[in-house]
Amino acid sequence: MTREWNGKRYHSLNYFLREKFGEKVFKISLDGGFSCPNRDGTISEGGCLFCNERGSGDFAGDRDFSISRQFEDIKTMMAKKWKTGKYIAYFQAYTNTYATVDILKEKYEEALMEEGVVALAIATRPDCLGEDVLDLIEEISKKHYVWVELGLQTSNEDVARKINRGYKLPVFEEAIQSLKKRNIDFVVHSILGLPGEKKEDMLKTIDYIAHSGAQGVKFHLLHLMKNTPLVKLYERGELEFLSQEEYIELLCKSVEMLPENMVIHRLTGDAPRELLIGPMWSLKKWQVLNAIDKAMVDNDVYQGKNFR
C-alpha cells in the first residue's frame, strides 16, 4: 500500500516540523566563525575535495557579523516569502563544534535567545564530538529540540580517501553511538555522484544510513564548484557528472530503502550560480524537485517500500 506524508511520497522535513511544532518552521543558516580540522592543518589543509571557501555555508550569514545580526538579516529576508512561522538556528558553515565549549555555548545560546527559535541544528564532523562537546549538546537538548548533522557522504572507504574526507568509518560509528546514548538526534549527509563511485556503492551507503539509527538524511548531488580541489580531478577526466535522469533514478531507489520514520531533510542541494561548473541542470532546482515527485508517482515509489 502506497504511503504518503501530506501528499508527498516521502517523510519530508516540512511534514516533520509541522507535526512537531504545529506551524511552518524555517531554517536560519548561520556562520559561527569556526574553521575545520580538515582545512587548518590538524588533519589536512585541503579540506574535502568538494568543499569551497565558505565551508559549505554558501547560503549562511556573514561571519563578519554577530550571530544575532546574521539571524535578523536572514529573518528579514525570509519574511518577504513567509509572513509567519518559527525558526531553527542552523549552524551550517565549516565545523560547528570545532572550538572550546565556552565559545560554543556562547554562540549557541546567542542564537537560541532569538525570538521564535524552537530548535538548534549543528553541522559538524564525527571526529569533532569530544565528551565535553557532547555534554554541552545534551544539556541544551533538555530545553530545546536539537539535532547534529554529520557529513558521511559515503560508506566506501576508498572513495572517502579519494575525496579527502579525513576520517574512517569507525570514527563515524563511534560518534553516532555517543549521540544515541545521549538521545541526541542526528542527520546524515550523503552525496550521490562522487568520483570513482559506482551506483551500487552509492546504494550501499544509503542502506548503511537506513540502518544507522539516524533521525534524518540529507541527499546531495555532487556539485563541482570553482576554486575547489575537485576541479583538478575534473580537468584530468576523473569526474563524470550524473545526468538528471540518473540522479532521479538513484534517488528514487534510495528513498524506497529508507525506513518510514526517517526524515528526509533534502532531496537535492543547490550551489551558487556564479561558482557552479556542473552539472548545470541542477540550477533549476524546482524543476528537478517536480521531476522527482513525478517520477515517484509514475513508478509507484514511496519511502519504506524496500526497507528491510
N, C-alpha and C positions, 0 to 999 in steps of 0.2 A: 504494500500500500504506500503510495507516494506521500511523503511528509512535507509539510510547508510551515514556514515561520512568517506569518503575516504576509502571505503572498509570495515569499521567496522560497527557493528550494534548498536553502542553507541557513544555518543559525547565525544570522548577521550580528555584528556589534550593535547596530542601531536597535535591533529587536531586543537584544540582551539588556541594553541600558534603559530602554523604555520600560521593560518588565521590572527592572530593579529599582528605578527611580521615579517611574510614573510620568515621565515627560522627556522631551528632547534633551540630549546631553551632547555638548561639543567638546572637542579637544582643543586646548590652547597649547601649542608647541613652543617650548622654552629652550633657551640655550643657557645652561648654568655656568658657562665659562670653564668647563672641565677640559682635560686632554684625554689621552688614551695611551695605555702602556704599549700598544702595538704601533704607536707613532712617535713616542718621545724617547725611544731607545731602550726602554726597560725590556721589551720583548723584541721589538723591531722598530725601524724608523720609517718603513714604507707604508705601514697600515695594511688593511685588507685591500686587495688589488682593485676592488670596485669602488672603494670609499674615496670621496672627493675632499676638497679642502675644508668643507663645512661639517665633516664628520657625520654625513647622512642627516644633517639638520638643515636642509635647504629651505624648508618652509617654517623653520623655527624663528623665534625673535632674535633681536640683535644683541649679541653678547656684550656689547659696549654699554648696554643699559641694565638697570637693576631688574630683578625678577618681576617686581610689581609694575615697573614701567612697560616691560615686554608684554606682560599679561594684559594691561589696559589697552595697549596699542592693538594687539591682535583681537581682543574682545570687541573693540570699537569697529574694527574692520569686518568682523563676522556678524555684527549686529545689522549690517546692511542686508544680509541674506536671511538671517533668522532673528526675529524680534525677541523671542523669549526662549529660555532654557537654562540648564545648569552647565557646569564646566568640569572638565578633567584637566588638572595641571599635568602636562606631559613633558617630562624632561627627556628631550629627544636627541640633541646633538652630542656626538662623541660618547664617552663612557661616564654615566651619571652616578656612579658610586666610587669614582676614582679621585678621592680626596679624603681628608681627615673627617671623622664622624662629626666633629663640631661644625665644620664647613657645610657638610651635607645637611645636617639638622637645620642650620640657619636658612639654607636655600629652600629646602622642602617646606619648612614652616612659613616662610615668606609667601610661598605660593598657596599654601593651604589656608592662609588668613584672608585671601581674596574672597570677596562676597560671591556666593553662588557656587563655589568649588565643592564638589561632592566626592571627588576621587583623585588619587595620585597615581601616575604611571611613570615608571622609571626604566629607561632603556640602558642596558649595561652589558658587560661581558661576564661569563660564568667564572672567570678567573679573578674577578674584582668583587667578590662577595665574601669578605672575611667575616668572622664571628661578630666583631663589633658593628659592622655594617648591617648584618642580618638582625642583630639585636635592635638596632635603631628602626629598621623597617618593620619588624614585628611590633615594636612599641607603637608606631604610627598606625599600624593596621588594626589596632584595638579601638581606635577612634574614627578612622576613615577607611574607606574602601581603597585598597592598594593592589596594583599588580606590577610585576617585574617583567621586562621584555628582554629576551636573550637571543642574540644572533647566532643561531646554529648554522643556518644556510644549507649545510649538507651533512649527512652522517657518514659520507665516504671520506676516509682519512687521506687518501691520495689527492682527492680534489681539494680537501681542506688545506693541505700543504701547498698545493698549486696556487690557491688564492691568498696564501699567507694569512690564514685565519689566526694563527698564533697560539692555539691550544688544541689538545687532543680530546677525543670523545669522553674518556674517563673524567676529565675536568668538568665537562658539561653534566655528566651523570651525578657527580658529587654535589654540584650546585643545585640541581633540581631536587635531589634528596633532602638537602638542607632546607630548601624552600617548603617542600611538602611537610617536613617535620614541624615547621613553624606555621603551617596553614596559610602560607602566603601564595596567592595565585600567581602563575607565571604564563607568559605568552611566548611562543617560539616562532622565530622568523625563518622562513625557507626561501631560497632563491632558485627559480627554475631557469635553466639555460646557462649554468656555469661552464667555463671552459673545460673541455675534456670529459664532461659528464654525459653519460648515455641516459635515455629516457627511463630505462629500468632502474638506474641509480637514483634518479630523482624520485621515483615512486617508492623506492626503499626508504628514502629519507622521510617521505610522508607517512609510511607505515610506522616508522620509528617514532615520529611525533605523535601519531594517533594513539600509541600505547605508552606514551611518556608520562601521562597524568597531567599534561598541560591543560590549563583552563581555556586557552585560546591559541590561535595560529594566525600568522600573517604570511600571505603568499606575495612574493615579489617576482616580477620579471627582471632578468638581468639587464640593467641599463649600462651602456658604455658612455661615460662622460669624459669631457675634455679634462686634461691635467690629472688623470688618474693613472696608476701604474698599469692598469689593464690595457691601456692604449697600445703599449709595446707588443703585447700578445696579439692584439688585433692586427697590427701592422705586419707581424710575422705570419699571419694567416692561421693563428692558433685559436681563433674565436669565430664561431658562426652564430648569427642571431637566430632565435626561434621566429618562425612566421606567426602571424596572429592565429591562424588555424591550428598550428602545432601547440601553441600556448593554451588555447581554449580546450583542446582535446586533453592535454595533460592536466589542466586544472579540473576539468570535469571528473576525470578518473580519480584525482586527489580528493576532491570533495566527497565522493562516494566512499572513500576509505576511512573517513573520519567518524568518530562516534557522534551521535546526535547532540550530546550536551557540550561539545567543544565549540567555542565561539570563534567564528571566522572574522577576524578584525579587518582583514583586507584581502581582496581577490587579485588585485594588481597594484603596483605602485606607479608613481609618475616622477619624472625628472624635469628640472628647469629646461625650457626650450633652448635657451642660449648655450647650455652646456651639453646637450644630448648629441651624441654621434649616431646612436642607433640602439634598438630598432625604432625607426621614425613613426611606425604605425601606433606606437604606444602613446603618442602625444594626444590622440583622440580618445581620451580616457572614457568618456561617457558612451561613445560608440562601442568601445571594447566591452564595457560593463553590460550594455544592452545585448551585445552579441553573445556574451556568456549566459545571460538569462535565457535568451532564445535557444541556445544550444542545449541548455538543461531541460527545457520543455520538450524540444524536438526529440531528444534522445532519452527521455524519462530518467534524467539524472536527479538524484536528491541525496543530501547528506545522510550518511549512515547506511546507504544501500548495500555496500560491500564491506562494512566494518566487521572484522572478525576478532 
